[in-house]
Amino acid sequence: MAARYQVRIKVLSQQGRYTLEHKVEYEWMITDKTLEGICLNAFRMLLPNIRTLMYGGEFSWEADNTTIVCCPDVVNPMVFEILRIKK
């Protein structure tokens, strides 16, 4: 089943010593395929939220078409914004 929307993932903040190349303002556009180059631990946290926004769901506690997710690495936290975009 094809997604109804695209989503953009953007790095909002990063602390500590992150070993991958993800920097603040780095972005990925997602359609119906997986991402290349994103940390697997971060992606594991992002995926449920990506799917919700791609298929028309919403988060009542967030602003329009957006949600904020944090990577599970407590020593080197990275915060991501996920934004729904019409195709």
Number of C-alpha atoms within 10 A of each C-alpha: 5 8 16 15 19 19 24 17 22 20 20 17 16 17 12 11 9 14 8 9 10 17 14 15 12 13 16 15 15 18 18 13 7 11 13 7 10 13 14 11 11 18 14 12 14 20 12 11 19 24 15 14 24 24 15 12 13 17 13 8 8 10 11 11 16 20 21 17 17 18 19 14 12 10 10 13 17 22 17 24 19 22 22 24 17 8 9
